[in-house]
Amino acid sequence: MQPDDAEIERLYAYPASDRPWVRSNFVATLDGAAHASDGRSGSLGGDIDTHVFSILRSLADVVVVGAGTARDEGYGPSSVPIAIVSRRLDVPDALLVPGQIVITTADAPAEALARLRDVVDVIAAGTGSIDWTQVLEQLAARGLTRVLCEGGPSLHGDLVALDLVDEICLTVAPVLAAGEAPRIAHSPTAVDRPMTLGHALDVDGVLLTRWVRDRT
Ligand SMILES: NC(=O)c1ccc[n+]([C@@H]2O[C@H](COP(=O)([O-])OP(=O)(O)OC[C@H]3O[C@@H](n4cnc5c(N)ncnc54)[C@H](OP(=O)(O)O)[C@@H]3O)[C@@H](O)[C@H]2O)c1
């Protein structure tokens, strides 16, 4: 049975924390595919997943998303700032509007960076690769501590490898996909990150789960 919105908000409330809290939100098939056969993930978890997706946004201060996902899923502005992560500064036009954020490296091409800074807020941290500790500090300095990472698998894999993911909200869609879709996180290095179950809700066969990083 579907819980009402107040109950969903209670279940997914961010914990009180004096540091940035990084939550990721994904949907996957029973066999671990991170997208459907059409290459997109939006429809995989049905209406309940879409509903929880929007409630998770409403609970967050900022949505952090990889440029690949923003491009594939057609991201545009939302009620919360979207912070798009791109090394190449390949930002969809729809996100090139005031209020949005671009996260990149400090050694990104200077001219392109300057052009972006005229329009959006830019966080440029790290040389060669993004320095995520600095990025989280800079988001926190803007009052954005409830961080929601909406993927994709490359960005998520980087954050998991760095052990910066505090929590994952994972919807398990009752479908098998086979094919060559990625899992919800991949990175050059494999790691072990124990997680503790927060909740698991069965809504008409769609499993809504929340898992918290076990740092004990
Ligand atoms: N199942 C789900 O819940 C879910 C969620 C999200 C996405 N997806 C699916 O995942 C697929 C996209 O996967 P993806 O792995 O390509 O997505 P992604 O992580 O969103 O995008 C990869 C791109 O984002 C930028 N990026 C990511 N991490 C970076 C880092 N640490 N430093 C600098 N730039 C970084 C780079 O952009 P530049 O090339 O611009 O430098 C990179 O090419 C789509 O099919 C989408 O539907 C599924």
The ligand as a Tripos MOL2 file, in Angstrom:
@<TRIPOS>MOLECULE
LIG
   48    52     1     0     0
SMALL
NO_CHARGES

@<TRIPOS>ATOM
      1 N1         18.9250    4.1510  -12.6230 N.am      1 LIG1
      2 C1         19.0010    5.3950  -12.2310 C.2       1 LIG1
      3 O1         18.4460    5.7760  -11.2080 O.2       1 LIG1
      4 C2         19.8350    6.3530  -13.0520 C.ar      1 LIG1
      5 C3         20.1760    7.5820  -12.5190 C.ar      1 LIG1
      6 C4         20.9370    8.4460  -13.3080 C.ar      1 LIG1
      7 C5         21.3360    8.0610  -14.5940 C.ar      1 LIG1
      8 N2         20.9550    6.8590  -15.0560 N.ar      1 LIG1
      9 C6         21.3510    6.4290  -16.4100 C.3       1 LIG1
     10 O2         22.7470    6.4320  -16.5070 O.3       1 LIG1
     11 C7         23.1310    6.7180  -17.8390 C.3       1 LIG1
     12 C8         24.1910    7.7930  -17.8420 C.3       1 LIG1
     13 O3         25.3160    7.2650  -17.1910 O.3       1 LIG1
     14 P1         26.7030    8.0160  -17.0140 P.3       1 LIG1
     15 O4         27.5320    7.1800  -16.1290 O.co2     1 LIG1
     16 O5         27.2130    8.4650  -18.3290 O.co2     1 LIG1
     17 O6         26.1920    9.3170  -16.2720 O.3       1 LIG1
     18 P2         26.8500   10.5060  -15.4750 P.3       1 LIG1
     19 O7         27.7240   10.0930  -14.3450 O.co2     1 LIG1
     20 O8         25.6680   11.3410  -15.1590 O.co2     1 LIG1
     21 O9         27.6790   11.2840  -16.5780 O.3       1 LIG1
     22 C9         29.0030   11.0890  -16.8970 C.3       1 LIG1
     23 C10        29.5330   12.4520  -17.2720 C.3       1 LIG1
     24 O10        29.3550   13.3420  -16.1760 O.3       1 LIG1
     25 C11        30.5330   14.0700  -15.9260 C.3       1 LIG1
     26 N3         31.1390   13.5180  -14.7370 N.ar      1 LIG1
     27 C12        30.7050   12.4610  -13.9770 C.ar      1 LIG1
     28 N4         31.5000   12.2820  -12.9140 N.ar      1 LIG1
     29 C13        32.4670   13.2250  -13.0100 C.ar      1 LIG1
     30 C14        33.5780   13.5720  -12.2100 C.ar      1 LIG1
     31 N5         33.8800   12.9030  -11.0700 N.pl3     1 LIG1
     32 N6         34.3610   14.5840  -12.6080 N.ar      1 LIG1
     33 C15        34.0820   15.2860  -13.7200 C.ar      1 LIG1
     34 N7         33.0330   15.0310  -14.5150 N.ar      1 LIG1
     35 C16        32.2360   14.0110  -14.1600 C.ar      1 LIG1
     36 C17        31.3780   13.9000  -17.1670 C.3       1 LIG1
     37 O11        30.8400   14.8650  -18.0670 O.3       1 LIG1
     38 P3         31.6220   15.5680  -19.2680 P.3       1 LIG1
     39 O12        31.6910   14.5070  -20.3130 O.co2     1 LIG1
     40 O13        30.7120   16.7010  -19.6580 O.co2     1 LIG1
     41 O14        32.9530   16.0210  -18.7650 O.co2     1 LIG1
     42 C18        31.0210   12.4860  -17.5900 C.3       1 LIG1
     43 O15        31.2370   12.2510  -18.9630 O.3       1 LIG1
     44 C19        21.8690    7.1270  -18.5780 C.3       1 LIG1
     45 O16        21.4330    6.0150  -19.3220 O.3       1 LIG1
     46 C20        20.8840    7.4010  -17.4720 C.3       1 LIG1
     47 O17        19.5710    7.1350  -17.8630 O.3       1 LIG1
     48 C21        20.2380    5.9840  -14.3060 C.ar      1 LIG1
@<TRIPOS>BOND
     1     1     2 1
     2     2     3 2
     3     2     4 1
     4     4     5 ar
     5     4    48 ar
     6     5     6 ar
     7     6     7 ar
     8     7     8 ar
     9     8     9 1
    10     8    48 ar
    11     9    10 1
    12     9    46 1
    13    10    11 1
    14    11    12 1
    15    11    44 1
    16    12    13 1
    17    13    14 1
    18    14    15 2
    19    14    16 1
    20    14    17 1
    21    17    18 1
    22    18    19 2
    23    18    20 1
    24    18    21 1
    25    21    22 1
    26    22    23 1
    27    23    24 1
    28    23    42 1
    29    24    25 1
    30    25    26 1
    31    25    36 1
    32    26    27 ar
    33    26    35 ar
    34    27    28 ar
    35    28    29 ar
    36    29    30 ar
    37    29    35 ar
    38    30    31 1
    39    30    32 ar
    40    32    33 ar
    41    33    34 ar
    42    34    35 ar
    43    36    37 1
    44    36    42 1
    45    37    38 1
    46    38    39 2
    47    38    40 1
    48    38    41 1
    49    42    43 1
    50    44    45 1
    51    44    46 1
    52    46    47 1
@<TRIPOS>SUBSTRUCTURE
     1 LIG1         1 GROUP 0 **** ****
